[in-house]
Amino acid sequence: MTNAPDAKPVLQVRHLTTSFRTDDGIVTAVDDVSFDVFAGETLGVVGESGCGKTVTSKSIMRLLPEHLTIYGEQSEVIFEGKNIIRANEREMRKIRGDKIAMIFQEPMTSLNPVFTVGWQLDEALKYHTNLSRKQRREKAIEMLRLVEIPNPERRIHEYPHQLSGGMRQRVMIAMALCCEPDILIADEPTTALDVTIQAQILDLMNGLKEKLHTAIMLITHDLGVVAQVCDRVMVMYAGRAIEFGSVREIFHEPQHPYTNALLESIPKRGSRRSRSRRLPTIPGIVPSLRNLPKGCRFNDRCPACQQRCIDEEPELINHSLDRPVRCHFPLNQKTQTESAH
């Protein structure tokens, strides 16, 4: 874990382990993950598909099917001094959308197609506030204006299918922020949008964070997005947190070979790379959670793998000052050690 100096976390996740009952037995999707989220910051959670990012967010929100989900005995999600991983459904309904809100990847599947935008915003306000009907309508219009939707007085009477993808995502953000939550969890909020709209949504989220001082947990596989909006980063692989650091540290001095491989695979704008030379890729795929490799979970894809990596799974430890990494032989270790002295 990395902590922001002189600040108290809004959310503390400790030893989060989330498993599922399947026909093949118990499968663990998130394995002993710990981190903090601070007010006014954006924590980026990155990794390939299948690394456990979305399961982590849904575990915090308790949006996983209860009859199939098992949380570890030591799992804690501390919010306002309480471990909400053990809260009952009634308590969670009061927290969701009010204190902790979530934006999903595809707004068309999250917005109800048979109700107007205004009705859906009103529902959130009616459940979590004591505002009158007139005040709720004014608040809904105010939120649509805040997320830069033109003609909000008209838009509240429209249905989701009448809006563009970017507009629908803005409505989702407005719904998430209408009760001014302490934490906003954004799960791939720009993946389905074109590049221009994506940039607008990211700028909007940055601006809202500054205005409302909301903590944001941004889940993405796009390191370009991380560079643009995040303050700190947690890298995940095969259900484990494998590296933490500031955006600058992650991009300029990655310590885990997986983090370095992710960065190497980003197309470099203005690069003189020969057109005939292929873009670097990470060989293989994320291992199946049903058949994890012995030792380091990245060992069969790692160019720096040694025998110890095959025999022994590394712990998440600080090889240098406040830079936890789960690797026996971290990159840039010499540089980091010298800088610490």
Secondary structure, DSSP 8 states (H G I E B T S, - for coil): ----TT--EEEEEEEEEEEEEETTEEEEEEEEEEEEEETT-EEEEE--TTSSHHHHHHHHHT-S-TTTEEE-TT-EEEETTEEGGG--HHHHHHHBTTTEEEE-S-HHHHS-TTS-HHHHHHHHHHHH----HHHHHHHHHHHHHHTT-SSHHHHTTS-GGGS-HHHHHHHHHHHHHTT--SEEEEESTTTTS-HHHHHHHHHHHHHHHHHH--EEEEEES-HHHHHHH-SEEEEEETTEEEEEEEHHHHHHS--SHHHHHHHHTS--TT----TTS------S----TTS--SSSTTGGG-TT--HHHHH-----EESSTT-EE--SS-TTHHHHHHHH-
